[in-house]
Amino acid sequence: MIDLVAIRTVAAKEFRDRLRNRWVLAVSAVFTLFALVIAYFGAAQQGEVGLRGIEVTIASLVSLVIYLIPLIALLLGFDAIVGERERGSLELLLSLPISRAELLLGKYSGLAAALSMATLAGFGVAGVLLATRLPFAALYHYAGFMLSALLLGLAFLSLALLVSVLCGDRTRASGAAIALWFFFVLVFDLLLLGLLVIQGDGPAGSLLPWLMLLNPADLFRALNMFGSDELRAFYGLGSVLPDLMTQPLLLGGLLTGWIVAPLAVALWRFR
């Protein structure tokens, strides 16, 4: 039986540690600054600056989130377990009346709370400032963007906890975390592009939309292009994704699956 009080106690400690070292404040400030700068200068390549509408604003912010939030989440959680093991404090923690599952869930909950606060606070402040320049209807799309950014961060935090459980020391865990970031953010799409170029309309090329389900970053990108023809054209995915994969609830559910699955595997291995 899982003790929720034990989970809450561990989570509160992890969260307080992040507040004490001003991690939440620093990341919130980074998100706010980058969100405002990119929203204003996101169209500079087209020779224009300033806010040009919610579609272009979100398109610019999505590029920021795909690179930044996964990296922050992985660096936040990669040493959650292996760090305790190296410091010799893991055995001490497990000697207390707390199970391994409760310890892992508590650490994830505390780190998730810190990441969520930083993400929502950072982009929320930017959203308040942008709301003075954008129509009220645009806030719906911006709120959806914030929620999807939060899901993306929690998915990569789950991957970070899995890495922390599987690796034997912090050096290997940090290397694995960076490797995951490179693979999902940089390499994966290049592999899909190569497959599309080689196969074209062949059988393998037709699998491209479904292979995108294997990457939470691609799910996040697809989730933020729904309901906007301009965003579909901007990303160039409108002709690639079938209609089924442009449903927000389905994409959100799949991204939630990326939160649950790695965490479940981590729980299984840590037990």
C-alpha positions in Angstrom: 0.0 0.0 0.0 1.4 3.4 -1.0 1.6 5.9 1.8 0.6 9.3 0.4 1.9 11.1 3.5 5.4 9.7 2.9 5.2 10.7 -0.8 4.1 14.2 0.2 7.0 14.5 2.7 9.6 13.6 0.2 8.0 15.8 -2.5 7.9 18.8 -0.1 11.6 18.4 0.7 12.6 18.2 -3.0 10.4 21.3 -3.7 11.8 23.3 -0.8 15.4 22.5 -1.9 14.6 23.9 -5.4 13.1 27.0 -3.8 16.0 27.4 -1.4 18.6 27.5 -4.2 16.5 29.8 -6.2 16.2 27.3 -9.1 12.5 28.0 -9.6 13.1 31.8 -9.7 16.0 31.5 -12.1 14.2 29.2 -14.6 11.0 31.3 -14.4 13.0 34.4 -15.2 14.7 32.6 -18.2 11.3 31.5 -19.5 9.8 35.0 -19.2 12.8 36.7 -20.8 13.1 34.3 -23.7 9.3 34.2 -24.3 9.1 38.0 -24.6 12.2 38.3 -26.8 11.2 35.5 -29.1 7.6 36.7 -29.3 8.8 40.1 -30.3 11.7 39.2 -32.6 10.3 35.8 -33.8 9.5 37.2 -37.3 12.9 39.0 -37.7 13.8 36.5 -40.5 10.9 37.9 -42.5 12.2 41.4 -41.9 9.6 42.3 -39.3 9.7 42.8 -35.5 6.9 43.1 -33.0 3.9 40.9 -32.2 2.2 39.6 -35.3 -0.6 37.5 -33.9 -0.9 34.5 -31.7 -0.1 31.9 -34.5 3.4 33.4 -35.2 4.0 34.0 -31.5 3.3 30.4 -30.6 5.2 29.1 -33.5 8.3 31.0 -32.3 7.8 29.9 -28.7 7.4 26.3 -29.7 10.9 26.3 -31.1 12.2 27.7 -27.8 10.3 25.1 -25.7 11.4 22.1 -27.8 15.1 22.9 -27.1 14.9 24.4 -23.6 12.4 22.6 -21.5 13.5 19.0 -22.3 17.1 20.0 -21.4 16.1 21.6 -18.2 13.9 18.7 -17.2 16.6 16.1 -17.9 19.2 18.1 -16.0 16.8 18.6 -13.1 16.1 14.9 -12.6 19.0 12.9 -13.8 20.7 12.6 -10.4 17.5 12.3 -8.3 18.3 8.6 -7.4 21.9 8.0 -8.5 23.0 11.2 -6.7 21.6 9.9 -3.4 23.3 6.5 -4.1 26.7 8.2 -4.7 26.4 10.3 -1.6 25.6 7.3 0.5 22.3 8.8 1.6 20.0 6.3 -0.3 20.5 3.6 2.2 19.8 6.0 5.0 16.5 7.1 3.3 15.4 3.5 2.7 16.1 2.7 6.4 13.3 5.1 7.2 9.6 3.9 7.1 9.3 4.6 3.4 9.3 2.2 0.5 11.3 2.5 -2.7 8.2 3.4 -4.7 7.2 6.1 -2.2 10.7 7.6 -2.4 10.7 7.6 -6.2 7.2 9.0 -6.5 8.0 11.6 -3.9 11.1 12.8 -5.7 9.3 12.9 -9.0 6.3 14.8 -7.5 8.6 17.4 -5.8 10.7 17.9 -9.0 7.5 18.1 -11.1 6.1 20.7 -8.8 9.2 22.8 -9.1 9.3 22.4 -12.9 5.6 23.2 -13.2 5.8 26.3 -11.1 8.8 27.6 -13.1 7.1 26.8 -16.4 3.7 28.3 -15.6 5.2 31.3 -13.8 7.6 32.1 -16.5 5.2 31.7 -19.5 2.4 33.1 -17.4 4.1 36.4 -16.7 4.9 36.6 -20.4 1.3 35.8 -21.2 0.0 38.6 -19.0 2.3 41.0 -20.8 1.3 39.7 -24.2 -2.4 39.8 -23.3 -2.2 43.6 -23.4 -1.3 43.4 -27.1 -3.2 40.4 -28.3 -7.0 39.8 -28.5 -8.7 37.9 -25.7 -9.5 35.0 -28.0 -5.7 34.4 -28.5 -5.4 33.6 -24.8 -7.1 30.2 -25.4 -4.3 29.2 -27.8 -1.7 30.5 -25.4 -3.1 28.6 -22.5 -3.1 25.4 -24.6 0.6 26.1 -25.4 1.4 26.5 -21.7 -0.3 23.3 -20.8 1.4 21.3 -23.6 4.8 22.8 -22.6 4.1 21.6 -19.1 3.3 18.1 -20.3 6.5 18.0 -22.4 8.6 19.0 -19.4 7.0 16.3 -17.2 7.6 13.7 -19.9 11.3 14.4 -20.1 11.4 14.5 -16.3 10.0 11.0 -16.3 12.8 10.0 -18.7 15.3 11.7 -16.4 14.1 9.6 -13.4 14.4 6.5 -15.5 18.0 7.4 -16.3 18.7 8.0 -12.7 17.4 4.6 -11.7 19.2 2.7 -14.5 22.7 4.4 -14.3 25.2 3.4 -11.7 26.9 6.8 -11.2 26.3 10.5 -11.9 28.7 10.7 -14.8 26.9 8.0 -16.8 23.5 9.4 -15.8 24.5 12.9 -17.0 25.9 11.5 -20.3 22.7 9.5 -20.8 20.5 12.5 -20.1 22.4 14.6 -22.7 22.3 11.8 -25.2 18.5 11.6 -24.8 18.2 15.3 -25.4 20.3 15.1 -28.6 18.4 12.1 -29.8 14.8 13.3 -29.2 15.4 17.0 -30.0 18.0 16.9 -32.8 18.6 13.4 -34.2 15.2 11.9 -34.3 13.7 14.3 -36.8 16.8 14.0 -39.1 16.3 10.3 -39.2 12.6 10.7 -40.1 13.5 13.2 -42.8 16.1 10.8 -44.2 13.5 8.0 -44.2 11.0 10.3 -46.0 13.6 11.3 -48.6 14.7 7.7 -49.3 11.3 6.1 -49.3 9.1 8.9 -50.5 5.6 7.4 -51.1 6.9 3.9 -50.2 5.7 1.7 -47.4 8.3 3.1 -44.9 7.4 6.6 -45.8 3.8 6.0 -45.0 4.8 5.0 -41.4 6.3 8.5 -40.8 3.3 10.0 -39.0 3.1 7.0 -36.6 6.9 7.0 -36.0 6.4 10.6 -34.7 4.5 9.1 -31.8 7.9 7.8 -30.5 9.1 11.3 -29.8 7.4 13.5 -27.2 8.9 16.6 -28.8 7.1 15.8 -32.1 3.9 15.2 -30.2 4.3 18.6 -28.5 4.9 20.2 -31.9 1.9 18.6 -33.5 -0.3 19.5 -30.5 0.5 23.1 -31.0 -0.4 23.3 -34.6 -4.0 22.1 -34.3 -6.8 24.5 -35.2 -4.6 26.9 -37.1 -4.0 26.7 -40.9 -1.2 29.2 -40.6 0.6 27.1 -38.0 0.1 23.9 -40.1 1.7 25.7 -43.1 4.5 27.1 -40.9 5.5 23.6 -39.6 4.9 21.9 -42.9 3.2 19.0 -41.2 -0.3 19.5 -42.5 0.3 17.2 -45.5 2.1 14.6 -43.3 -0.1 14.0 -40.3 -3.5 12.2 -40.9 -6.6 13.8 -39.5 -6.6 11.4 -36.5 -3.3 12.7 -35.3 -4.3 16.3 -35.3 -6.9 15.8 -32.6 -5.8 17.8 -29.5 -7.2 15.3 -27.0 -5.5 12.3 -28.6 -2.2 14.1 -28.9 -2.5 15.3 -25.3 -3.3 11.7 -24.2 -0.3 10.4 -26.0 2.0 13.0 -24.5 0.6 12.1 -21.1 1.5 8.5 -21.9 5.1 9.6 -22.2 4.8 10.8 -18.6 3.4 7.6 -17.3 5.4 5.0 -19.2 9.0 5.9 -18.3 8.0 6.6 -14.7 6.3 3.1 -14.5 9.4 1.5 -15.9 11.5 3.4 -13.3 9.3 2.2 -10.5 9.6 -1.4 -11.7 13.4 -1.3 -11.9 13.8 0.6 -8.6 11.7 -1.9 -6.7 
